[in-house]
């Protein structure tokens, strides 16, 4: 299993998108210098989605995007000249400086607010109730593959604070209201929630009781 950290290595330009007639799509991205270490079969995170490289030529890398991925991510909305966040997988011994990101998108969020605070930004991201229930205040979340911290949670979604460096070196600083984004919640939170769901009814401990006590 490949693993990422949510620390984007580069923003790269989409050079081509082509529907394959079988419900999937061919996606080509100019990875420039990053392509030197990529071989067909390698994994690459594109806007937070773990994809497999199928071909590499002159700095451009091709990926096959399946129907399921197109359904649950924003990749199907990409067009040539769009920029995407790119991260190569973590190597054994590398520093884990962000948080554990699998490249398995949990759902799509909608940018509902962009607020400036001096050189800083606050983004309000609307998500459905299922995703909202897996977010934790001050916990980690990946937005389009960028490792961020949940600042506040509302009944419609959540807020994240963006520092100038992140806004400058990722696509996060270019987001506008109405834009859809890929969301991956913290895998630890997902695992704990799943365990509690399986245990509910087998003991006196339930998600509702934990929620009422402020744990989730």
C-alpha positions, 0 to 999 in steps of 0.5 A: 500500500502506498502512503502519502503525507499531504505535503504537495511537492509541486503544482503541475499542469494537465495537458490532456483529458480523454474519455475512453468510451468505457466510463473511464478517462485518460489523464495526462499531466506534465510532471516536469522534473518529478517524472524522472523518478516515475516508472509505469506502475508507480503511484502518484497522488493527483489532487489527493487521488492515488493513481497509477502511472501508465506511461511517462514520456518527455516529462508527461505522465499518463494515468487511467482514471476508472469510473468509480474514481470519476464518480467519487472525486473531482478528477472528471472535471479537470481540463487541459491547462488546469493545475493539480497538486502532485505528491509522490509516495512516501519512501521507507525512512522518509520524514512523516511531516504532514499526516498519513494520507492514503490517496483514497478520497472519502467524498467531495466538498464544496467551497462555501466561503473564502475569507482573508485574514491579512496574508492568511486565508480561511476556507469554509468547506461544505460536506455531507453529514457522513463526512462531517461525522468523521471530522474532529476539531483540530484533527487532520484532513486532506483537501485536494491532497493538501494536509490541513487542520480542521479549525472549526466545525459547523452544521454545514461543514468545516473551516480550515486556516491556510498559511501564505506558504500553502496558498502559494505552493498549492492550488488551495490559494486559487480556490473560489466559492463554488469549487468542488474539492476532494476530501480525505479524512484522517484514517485513524478517525475512520478506523475508530469510528468503524470499530465503534459502529461494529461494537455498538449494540454489543456493549453499553458504549454507543456513538451517540453516548460518546457524541453526547460526552464530546468525544465525536 
